[in-house]
Amino acid sequence: MLKRTILLLFVLTCFIARSQPENTGRQWPSYRGYFASGVLNAANLPDNWDAEAGENIKWKVKVPGLGLSSPVIWDNKLFITTAVSLADSSGLATGIFGSIGSVEDNSVHEWKVLCYNKNTGDLIWEQTSCTGIPKQKRHPKSTHANCTVATDGEFVVSFFGSEGLYCYNMNGDLQWKKDFGVLKAVFFAVPNAEWEYASSPIIYDGVVIIQNDVMENSFVAAFDVKTGKEIWKKERDEYPGWCTPTIYFDDNKTRIALNGYKQRGGYDYKTGEEIWHMSGGGDIQIPTPITGHNMVYFNSAHGRQSPILAIKSNAVGDITLKEDENSNDYVVWSVPRGGSYMGTMLLMGDYLYNAGWNGSLSCYNALTGETIYNEKAGSGNSYTSSPVGADGKIYFGDDNGIIYVIQAGPEYKLLAENPLNDIFMTTPAITEGMIYFRTLNYLIAVGK
């Protein structure tokens, strides 16, 4: 009887851990940490800092080139990527504007992976993955190094879109690389509007997963992280998108969630077979799915639609909502117009937060979809970064480099406004005692 009770407790513990992922490894191994959750509790972060005055600034280092990849952390190592050109001096545009044109630049670039000591900011190693003229142009709010790396503590995988996929060991030695040709990350309605690639790789249980939604030959694929050998590859009928995949669980089955417009769906982790699919939403898909409460949460915005969707982790088949529906057998709830164009959502406890491009922060009941509040965070004119959370606080930044610290929970409460004194368009990373911000020119470590 005792053995049976212990077994049941073990199974229940595993179920709870998988139903709402926690950063139990205390690492931040890919975009937004484990399962893209964006949360690391027991971090003991400060509410206030000032990058110019040096208040609560542990270190600050100049970063060469341009990049919108977010920091990734494993033990004492922190990784980012960048694209360096001596001729490209146009920088990054900020603000909300409708221009779809590309930056005209045919200069030679160097695509680099940089590894820093997370405690001191000292550069441990750097590797130049490739050198040449970019095969795709970028949007004024984009760079040629948008994809965040992924690591499992043994390997570091970086993706530079048309410039290739690269795998290094933790010492910076190249293990393997792959070339997928030109990946046309463009506006589907105007194919000559090139915006550059931005879907980050993830690593789970020794497997690298990439989501490649482009103008031609879209696919999702899995590779052995040690060798680069292809495990499976599945075609997708999808518009160009900039979404990163997420792992989720259906009982003891591992799945992959992909955001999309024509083919949002869940895939079997081992085989790549599609488990469920649905269409609809914003037709320029960017945010990453997140998981919790035995659901997968999606949001997107562009064109006529901007939904938030809460989908059961055991969904199967075609679960597309009918025109007059907000829920069905597998869509637990949806908000037809509440999604974000840029931001990935944040789940903290029973509350789901969605950060709008215009700085609106919406809070929903994660179980029912009830709107709790919608408030403007600060006075910034655009917000490209996605929020992260720790110890009941939300960290949310505008493009001008003001970071707003907001109390999590059912009431909106602004705790602090902290300047970084530089353009800020990436998503922060958190470790014990420190939060890291990658700005236009710097990598900044904030801690008490």
GISULKA-V275476 format. One record per backbone hydrogen bond with DSSP energy under -1.0 kcal/mol. NH is the residue of the N-H (numbers start at 0). CO is the residue of the C=O. E is the energy in kcal/mol with one decimal. If there is no record, write none. Layout:
# GISULKA-V275476
NH/CO/E + NH/CO/E
This chain:
# GISULKA-V275476
4/0/-2.3 + 5/1/-2.5 + 6/2/-2.3 + 7/3/-2.4 + 8/4/-2.3 + 9/5/-2.2 + 10/6/-2.4 + 11/7/-2.5 + 12/8/-2.4 + 13/9/-2.3 + 14/10/-2.4 + 15/11/-2.5 + 16/12/-2.4 + 17/13/-2.1 + 18/14/-2.1 + 19/15/-1.5 + 23/21/-2.1 + 25/22/-1.4 + 27/72/-2.2 + 32/29/-2.7 + 35/32/-1.6 + 36/33/-2.5 + 37/31/-3.0 + 39/388/-1.9 + 49/54/-2.0 + 50/418/-1.7 + 53/49/-1.8 + 56/53/-1.6 + 57/444/-2.2 + 58/444/-1.1 + 60/442/-2.3 + 62/440/-2.9 + 65/82/-2.3 + 67/144/-1.8 + 68/144/-1.1 + 71/78/-1.6 + 72/27/-2.7 + 73/76/-2.5 + 76/73/-2.4 + 77/115/-2.7 + 78/71/-2.8 + 79/113/-1.9 + 81/111/-1.9 + 82/65/-2.2 + 83/109/-2.8 + 88/86/-1.1 + 92/139/-2.4 + 102/137/-3.2 + 104/102/-1.0 + 108/131/-3.2 + 109/83/-2.1 + 110/129/-2.5 + 111/81/-3.0 + 112/126/-2.5 + 113/79/-2.9 + 114/124/-2.9 + 115/77/-3.2 + 116/121/-2.9 + 117/75/-2.9 + 120/116/-2.9 + 123/114/-2.9 + 124/114/-1.5 + 126/112/-2.3 + 128/110/-2.7 + 131/108/-2.3 + 141/138/-2.4 + 149/156/-2.0 + 150/28/-2.6 + 151/154/-1.4 + 155/167/-2.9 + 156/149/-3.2 + 157/165/-2.7 + 159/163/-2.9 + 162/159/-2.0 + 163/160/-2.1 + 164/177/-2.5 + 165/157/-3.1 + 166/175/-2.6 + 167/155/-3.0 + 168/172/-2.0 + 171/168/-2.0 + 174/166/-3.7 + 175/166/-1.3 + 177/164/-2.5 + 184/182/-1.6 + 185/183/-1.4 + 186/192/-1.8 + 189/186/-1.2 + 192/189/-2.8 + 193/191/-1.3 + 194/184/-2.6 + 201/208/-1.8 + 203/206/-2.6 + 206/203/-1.2 + 207/222/-3.1 + 208/201/-2.7 + 209/220/-2.1 + 211/218/-3.0 + 214/183/-2.0 + 218/211/-2.2 + 219/233/-2.3 + 220/209/-2.0 + 221/231/-2.6 + 222/207/-2.2 + 223/228/-2.7 + 224/205/-2.2 + 227/223/-3.1 + 230/221/-3.0 + 231/221/-1.3 + 233/219/-2.9 + 235/217/-2.2 + 237/235/-1.1 + 240/212/-2.2 + 241/284/-3.0 + 245/256/-1.8 + 247/254/-2.0 + 249/252/-2.8 + 252/249/-2.2 + 254/247/-3.1 + 255/266/-2.3 + 256/245/-3.5 + 257/264/-2.7 + 263/277/-1.7 + 264/257/-2.3 + 265/275/-1.6 + 266/255/-2.3 + 267/272/-3.0 + 268/253/-2.0 + 271/267/-2.5 + 274/265/-3.5 + 275/265/-1.4 + 276/316/-2.2 + 277/263/-2.1 + 279/260/-2.4 + 282/301/-1.3 + 289/296/-1.8 + 291/294/-2.2 + 293/18/-1.2 + 294/291/-1.4 + 295/310/-2.7 + 296/289/-3.3 + 297/308/-2.4 + 299/306/-1.4 + 301/304/-1.9 + 305/335/-1.2 + 307/334/-1.7 + 308/297/-2.6 + 309/332/-2.4 + 310/295/-2.6 + 311/329/-2.9 + 312/293/-2.1 + 314/311/-1.5 + 316/274/-2.3 + 318/276/-2.6 + 324/321/-2.1 + 327/330/-1.8 + 331/309/-2.0 + 332/309/-1.0 + 334/307/-2.2 + 337/305/-3.5 + 338/305/-3.8 + 345/352/-2.3 + 347/350/-2.6 + 350/347/-1.6 + 351/363/-2.7 + 352/345/-3.3 + 353/361/-2.6 + 355/359/-3.4 + 358/355/-1.8 + 360/374/-3.9 + 361/353/-2.8 + 362/372/-2.6 + 363/351/-2.7 + 364/369/-2.6 + 365/349/-2.8 + 368/364/-3.0 + 371/362/-3.3 + 372/362/-1.3 + 374/360/-2.2 + 376/358/-3.0 + 382/356/-2.0 + 387/394/-1.8 + 388/37/-3.0 + 389/392/-2.2 + 392/389/-1.3 + 393/405/-3.2 + 394/387/-3.1 + 395/403/-2.2 + 397/401/-2.1 + 398/381/-2.9 + 400/397/-2.0 + 402/417/-3.2 + 403/395/-3.4 + 404/415/-2.5 + 405/393/-2.7 + 406/412/-2.9 + 407/391/-2.6 + 414/404/-3.2 + 415/404/-1.4 + 417/402/-2.6 + 419/400/-2.7 + 423/398/-2.1 + 428/435/-1.5 + 430/433/-2.7 + 432/42/-2.6 + 433/430/-1.5 + 434/445/-2.2 + 435/428/-3.1 + 436/443/-2.6 + 438/441/-2.6 + 439/422/-2.3 + 442/60/-2.3 + 443/436/-2.9 + 444/58/-2.8 + 445/434/-2.7 + 446/55/-1.9
